[in-house]
Amino acid sequence: MNWFNRKEDTVLSIDISTAAVKLLELSKTGSRYRVESYAVAPLPKDAVIDKNIANVNVIADAIQVALKQSGSKLKQATVAVAGSAVMTKIITMDASLTDDQMEEQIMIEADQYVPYPLDEINFDFEVQRINENNPAMVDVLLAASRRENVDDRVEALAKAGLKARIVDVEAFAMENAFSLLSDQFADSTEGQTVAIADIGATMTNLMVLHDYRTVYAREQSFGGKQLTEEIQRRYGLSYEEAGLAKRHGGLPDNYTADVLDPFRRAIVQQIQRSLQFFVSSSANRAIDRIILAGGCASIPGVEQLVEKSLGVPVYVANPFVNMTLSNKVKSQSLSNDAPAMMTACGLALRSFD
């Protein structure tokens, strides 16, 4: 199973989250990227539970809807498994080994690193850098996932008429997409510690990057679904109606004060709590800036509230900030969806490794 494989041509990025399937196709000319096509197809409640696909057919249908909407003609795709479904480990190996020799050695020693039988997992590895303490050794990143996590995604793509060419890890994709944000900042993030709070429908992932490398990651079950359910409960709407009302408005006047404000405060608390865990575990390394990603980052006023509460500069992620758009892409809807497209962007970048 090749997770880190080299590109032959452009692949379509398919990000399967709890609430939606997000599709993205990028092309590159020189150093500039261009958005060729994109689409977001909503998923019914419980199609994905705790990052596991509960119903492959429902996901395949949504992928087909997104494909049709986007107008993309690509047939090869990249998809990601959730960080919680993947074990990663840095191991040191002899720098003189070839890739094949490394693979052989990892196979022999795999049971030391992975608590599952080898025939139940997919694994891949990538040489990261020369080992700091011993220049004759290299640090190798090993990633392993239960085969069913990978198989479900590959099957959903196949049923939608696509071939999975790369299976990535969501956290790696997010780290990859971070490189696209540098133009949003007035100064360089080199040597800085940056927190990315990715607040999706059911999960909040906090990643802390120092000098562009992930040094900390934490997952909490909290997300926009809570706001949808509160709207549903309070105003007697169906789950679908509540989701639409949340995005497009039309709720009573008391909505902001009674429902939205408490939810915004809850977001701040979640981020605050996650960051406290990081700061206490990392010998009090301070955070230089915070980036909000995921669907909830688009809620008006969230960035100001987080900035005021935490006293750190806060940005809403826009990975498309320096990209050109094809005439198929509506810039307004893309910019609305931008914070939720970070993982999709990181996956799409795999075409240009």
Disulfide bonds with the S-S distance in Angstrom:
none
